[in-house]
Amino acid sequence: MKTLDLHASADMLHMHPSTVLAKARAGEIPAAKPGLLLRIYELLLTATREEIDAMARSLAEIE
């Protein structure tokens, strides 16, 4: 399974790296920290992005 570092994950999510780090620490983004490096699984991040997009579409329909 492919993993991404913090900056690649931030680029993929169109977020600032510090926002991605905060979300990973809060458990909102699935991540692992082997040693000193934060690693995020691309497959899980993609699923997370799809869920975020679905929620945004649902909210747009309500307004």
N, C-alpha and C positions, 0 to 999 in steps of 0.2 A: 504494500500500500504506500503510495507516494505521500511524503510529508512536505510541508512548507514552513519556512521560517516566518518570523513576525512580519517582516517587511513585505514578503511575497503575499502573505495572508491579507495584510492591510490593503495592498494593491488590488487583490481579487475582490475584496469587500467594499472597496472605495471608501475606506475609513483611514483615519490617522493611526499610525502604529500604537500610540499610547492608548487610544480607544480600544483597539483590538486586545492589547495587553490587559486592560482593565476588565473587559468582558471575559477574557480567558480566566483571569483570577477569580471572577465572580461566578464562573461556571456557565456563563451564557454561550460561550464558544468552546467546543470540546478541544482540549489540548493536553499535551503531556510535556513534562520537563525532565528529560534524562540529563542529569548533570546541570550545567548552567544554561543550556539552550532550551528555549520554548519551541516545541514542534507542534504543528497543527496538521491533522490528517486532511488532505485535500478532499477526499470523498465526503467526510463528515462536514467539512466547511461548505461544500457545494449544497449538501442537503440543508444546512442551516440557512444558506443564502436563499434557497427556494422557499423555505418556510417564511423567511422575512418578506420576500416578495409577495407571497400569498396573503400574508397578514396585511400588507400595505394595500393590496387590491381590495381586500374585504373592507378595510377602513374607508377607502375611496368610495366604495359603493354606498356606504352608510351616509356619507356627507352629501 
